[in-house]
Structures are given as structure tokens and as C-alpha cells.
Amino acid sequence: MKLLIDYHYAHIFYQNQESKICQKNINLNKNKIKKILFWTKIFSSPIDTNYLNNFLFTSSGHCHTDQCQVSNNRQELCDSDAVIFHARGGIKMYDMPKARLSHQRYVLLTKEPPYKTTAIVGHLNYFFNWTATYRLDSDIDYQYFRWRRKDKINTEINQQSYLNNRQVRAASMISNCYSQNNREDYLKRLNSIIPITHIGFCSWNKCRKKRYECLNELADTHPFYLAFENSLCRDYVTEKYANVIINHRMIPIVFSKNSNLYIPNSFIDANQFSSPEDLGQFLIKIVKNSTLYDSYFKWINEYELIIPDENDYLCELCQKLHNSKESYKVYDSMKKWLYDDAKCQRWISKLNKTIDISVDETMDYEDPWF
């Protein structure tokens, strides 16, 4: 019923949108300070406009420009150049802007996988101009991390030993207990071959310290870390991998469709093995060969990890707003881009492989409770 009500409002909204205009003179000066309006909250929290404007948009600020300003005051809609909608910030059709100007850019903001995005977003066709997400084909970069080849490569052979007589076992820190990709069944079978220590919300064993402190303690006795995401979707990789790479003490094991997004030769891809048992036997083999184990850390001499500031996307958005050569763009089908093109999959235990998940299943209207 709630979904039907929202679609009823959607019909009225699109029907009346063109007739709504701002009842004031609009400043279209290309050199004016660009205003970025957050129409929704970020999840359940309003943005801190004072902090963002002082940190980002001053002459000596993080974005190196004072030509943009953020706001969450809806009274400034008609003065805004970009309007941001967070995919989990409470997008409701009855709470949409009552006016839209031709120069304004509507931006979809999210770091969440498709199944954690309310379905109403997938029905907002011809609505968003730009996207700021983890996807590589987003208009604005909002990835959890990146990597690059070092300007100066260390050609000296690193004689450091990383295994340090640790026995085969893997650690896992998971807060989402009901993953879309069925990682729980995979880990259960892997646990029949090697010991796995589970820490987090889904376990009786909680991390009661800072995350990096818990990872350091785990690394004392665990040579492997299970950096399994909750979703197996296009370009979806999070800080799980990055946190371990920074630690320099465990080999991350990923369960992903996006091996190109990880530093070469820094990880083990579970999807390259015929079964969890096959992966487990490989891990047993590695800890019996310190040279093989240490080979997964050679990347340190050649590559470096980059973790962007959480607000870097606003710097890029500001640049785009000031770029007069930016061509007009609109997403004619958010369902296709956000859901179909994500090509999400689920691991099926009895098949020992992943299969495609239907878009209808991935689209979940209600905000997930976890």
C-alpha cells in the first residue's frame, strides 16, 4: 500500500512539475558561487553545513576553491545549482522539490549496493542528471578506495617475512548478517576445512575497540582475512579490503566480480576456486610455504592504496558545476542503470557457483533495517 501511494504521488509530481516555477529572479551568472543543496539527509543524519563549508569551500580548504557552498535549507532551492538526493536519505514522492530549473542538476548519491537502495529510486526516470556512487561509470567518483602504481618503484628485494609461523586460520568481521550474495553459506563450508574467527554484530565475539586495533590483534594469529562483501555486484568493493591492505599483515580473501579494482597480486579471489573446500586446501598449502605467502606482499614495493576523503565527491561536483563545457545529461531509466546494469549475483551452495539475481528481487522498497 505504501508503495502504491508513492507511485500515486509520482504521477501527480510528473504531471505538475513543468508548471511549477520559482517566483523570483534567478541569478544565472556563470561566475557566481555555485550552491549545492542536500534535499535529503545522509541516511538519518542531516549534513553539517558549517563543517563542510569551512573544511571544503574556502580558499585554503580541502577543495582549493571558495566558489561553491553547501546547504540543507530548502528555502534556497531556487538559488541552487545542484540538488543532492541520498538513496537512503528518505526519498519520498510527496516530499519532492516543487520547482525545478533547467540549469539545476539533480544528483543521486550512494555508496550502498542496489539491494539496499529503496525501489522508488529505480522509478525516477528522466529525473537524475548525475550520479555519485561507487560505480566506475558514475559521473562523480564516490569509491571507497583506489590504487595506483608508485612514481618511484622500490627495486630492492624486500627480505621481510610476513608469515611468522602463524597457522592456517582466517578472520572475518561482519555486521550484515543477511547478505544478498549468500556469503554465510560459503563461509560455513570453508570453516569445515580451516578455522574461521568471526567478529562483529553477527557473532557473540564483538570488536569493542577501534577497528584497526581489532585487525591488529587478529593479525597476530590469523594469516588470512575474509574481505567478503555483502553483495556480488558490478564495481561494489568497500573498505573491507582496504583496511586489511593498510594493515600489511594478512592476505585478504575477496569474493567479488571486480578483481580489477584490487591491487594486483595482493589478494586471493574465492571465485577462482571450484568450491570453498578447494579454497581451503589452497590456504593450507600457502601457510606451508613462506615464500609463496610472502609473494602476496610484493605489491608494497610497486603500488600504493589511496583512500579518498569522504567528502571528495563535493569537490568534483563543484568543478563540474563550474565547467561550462559539461554537456546536458539525464538518466532515462534508473532501473536499468542502477539495477539491471549492476548484474548482481548470489552464490548457490549446491551448485558451487554464482547465479544472477532477478532485478525484481533486488529492488526492495522499504529501507532495510540492518
N, C-alpha and C positions, 0 to 999 in steps of 0.2 A: 504493500500500500504506500509506504514512504517513497519508494522509487517511482511509482506512478504519479504521485503528487509532484515530485521534482520534474518529471517529464512534462506534466501539465504546465508548470511554470516555464519550462524551456520553450514550449510552443508559444506562450504569450510573450516571452522575452524576445525571441527572434522576430516575432510579428511586429513588435513595437519598437525594436531597437533603433531603426533608422529614423524614427520620428522624434527621438529624444536628442536634444541639443543642449549644449552648455549655454546658459543665459548670461554670457559675459564675453567681453573681447578676449581672444586668446592670443598670447604672445608667441608668435611663430618665428621669432628671431633665431637664426641658426646658431648664433654665438651665445645665446643665453645659457644659464646654468640649467642642466637637464635634471628634472625631478623624477625620482623613481618611487612609486607608490606601492607599498605592500598592502594589497587588498585583503589578504587573509593573514592569519597567524602562521608561524612556523610550528607545525604540529599544534600544540595547545598554547604556545607562548607567543605573545606579541614581540616584535623586534624592539631592540633598544636603539632608538633613533639617535640619541645623543652620542652613544658609544660609536655607532657605525659612522656617523658624520665626522666625528673627531678623529677616529682611527683611520678611516679611508680617505675622506674627501677634504683634505687641507693641502696646502702647497707642499708641506713636508710629510704628508700622510702616506699610508701604505700604497694607495693607487697613484701617487705622484701627480694628483690634479685636484683642484678645488672647483671644478666645473660640473660637478654632479652633487646631488643631495637626495637622501632617502627620507621617506615619511610614511607614517601609517595613519595619517589624518585624511579620512575620506572626503572631507570638505575641500581638499586640494585636488580632487580628481581632474577637474577641468584644466589645471595647470600642469598635470603630469605628462611626462613623455613616455614612460613605461609603467605598466601595471603588472605586478607580480602576483601569481596565484600559486600557493604551495599545494601540492597534490594531496597532502594530508592535513591541510590547514583549515579544513571546513568549507569546501566549495559547495554552495547551495544555489540553485537556480533562482530562488526567491530573494537571494542576497547579492545579486549581481549588480555591477555599476549600471546606473540608469542612463548613462550617456557614454558615448564612445566617439572620439575624434579620429579623423583619418590619419593623423600623424602619430597617434599613440601606438605603442607596441605592447601587446599582451604576451606575458612570459609565463610558461609553465615551469615550475621549479620543483625538483625532486631528486633524492638520492635513493629512493625506495624502488624495489623490483615491482613489476607490473601487478602481481597479486596483492600487493599492499597499497595499491592506488584505488581509491573509490571509483566505481564504474562510471559515475556521472562524467568523469574526465574523458572517458572514451567516446562520449556522445557529443562533445563540444566541437563539432566540425565548423570549419571556417571561423574559428574563434581565436586560437593562439597564433601569434606571428613568429615567436621564437621559443626555443626550449633550452633549459639549463638543467642537464641531467648528467648521469654517469656515462651515458651512451656516447660513443665516439662520433656519431653523426648528429649530435646536438649542435645547436647554433652557438651555445656558450658552454665552455668547459666547466664541468662540475664533478670531476672524477675524484675518487678517494686518494689516488696516488698516480705518479708517473715514474718512469725511469729513463735514463739517458746514458750514453757512453761518455766516459770521462774525457775531458780535454787532454789530459796527460795520463796515459796508461802506465801503471806500475809494471815494468817488465821483470822486476826481480822476483825470483821464486819465493813464495811465502812458505816457510817451513813449519808454520804453526799447525799443531794437531788439534782438531776440533772434537773428535770422538771422546777422548779422555776416559776410556774404559767403561763408558756407560753401556748398559744392557738394553736390548731391544724393548722399547715401550714408546707409546705415543700419548701426547696430551691433547686435550680438547677443551675449549672454553666456549660454551654455547648458551645463549639466553633465549633463543626462539625454539621452543620445544616441539613445534609442529611445522616442520619445513615443507615447502611445496615440492622440493625435489626428492624427498624421501631419504635424506641422508641418515636418518636414525636407523633404518634397516641395514644400510650399508655398514655403518659403524658397528652395529651389533654383530654382524658376521665377521668383520675384521677383528673384533675383540675375541673371537674364538681362536684366533691364530696368535695375536700378540696382546699384551696387556695395554689397556687404554685407561688413562686417568681423566675423568670428566669433572670439570669445574664450571660453575655458573648457575644461572637461575634454574636450569633443568636438572640439577644434581643436588644431593644433600651437601656436597662439598662446595662452598661458596668462596669466591675471592673477596676477602674483606679488606684488601689493601688496594693500592693503585695497580692498574692493570700491568704496567711494566714490572712492578715488583713481584706480582704473581708469576709472570712469564719467566722472570729470572730464577725464581725458586723452582719452577717446573723444569727449567733447562738444566738444573743441577743433576737431574736423574733421568731426563727424557731427551733422547737424541732426535725425536720427530715431533712435529706439531701438526695437527689435523686442521688446516685452514679451510674447512668445508663451508661454503656459503649456504644460505637457506633457499636459494633459488638458482636454477641452472638456466640462465637466460643470457641473451646476447650482451656482451660487454659488462656484465654485472660482476665486479670484483670489489671487495671492500678492504677495510683496514686490517682484517684478519691476517692476510698475507703480509702486509706492510709491517705490522707490529712484530712479527717473527723475524723478518729480514733485518730490521733495525737491531734486534737482539744479537744477531751474529752467533747464535749458539745451537739452534735447532734447524733441521731441514723442514720447510713447510711442505705438507702434502695437500694439494689442491684437488677439488672436484669441480671442474669448470669446463666451459666450452671456449674459453678465451685464453689459451696458452700464450698468445702473442702479447698479452698485457702484463705478463710476468717477466722478470729479468731472466735472460737465457741461462739455462743450466743452474738455476738457483732453487729449483723445486722438483717435486715428484708429482706427476699427474695421474691420479687414480683412474681416470678414464682410459689410460693407455694399457690397462691390465684387464684380463679376461674375467676376473672376479675379485671380490675382496680377499679371498684366500690367496689368490695369486699375488696380489699386492703385499699381503702379509709375509709371504715367503721371500719376496724381494727385499723387504725391510730386514728380515733376519739375515739375509745374505750381506747386506750393506754393513751391518754392525760387526760382521766378522772380518771386514776388510777396511781398515782405517784409511788407506789410500783412496779407495772408492768413496768412502764417506766424505773425506776432506775435499774431494773434487767438486762437491756441491757448494763450496765456498770460494772457489777461484774467481767467481764473478766480482768479488770485492775489489780486486785489482783493476777491473776494467769498467765496471758500471757503478752508477750511484742512483739511489732512490730519492724521489722528490715528493714530499707531502705538502700540497698547497695549503695556504691559509683557508679556513672555512669560508671566508668572505671574498675570495679572489674573483668569484664569478661576477660580483658587483663592479669590480674594476673593468672587466671585459665588457660588461653591459654598458658601462659609461662610455667606453671607447666606441662601441657600436652606435650608440645614440648620437655621438658627435661626428660619425663618419657619414658625410653627405653622399658617398658613393654606395652605401648599403641599399641594395635593391629591395623592393617590397616583397614580402613573403607571407603566406598564410597556410596553415595545415588544414587541408580539406577533409582529412579523415584521421582523427586522433586514435580511433580504434585500430586502424591499420598500422600507424606509426608506433604507438605505444604498446599495443598488444600483439598484433599479427607479426610485425617485423621483429619482435623480441624473441620469437621462436623458443619459448620456454619448454623445458623437458623435465621428466621425472624418471628416477631410477627404479626399475622393477626387479625385485629380488629374484623371482622365479625365472626371469628371462636373462638375468645377468647383463642388462643393458638399459639404456635410457630410451624413452619413447616421448613423442610430442604430447604436450598438454593442450587441450582444446582452449580456444580463446574464451568461450562461454564460461568455462570453469575458472579461468584466470581472472576474469572480471568479477570482482566482489564489491557490491555496492557499499555495505557497511564498513566503516573504519575498523580494521582488525583490533581486537582487544589486547593483542600481545605485540 
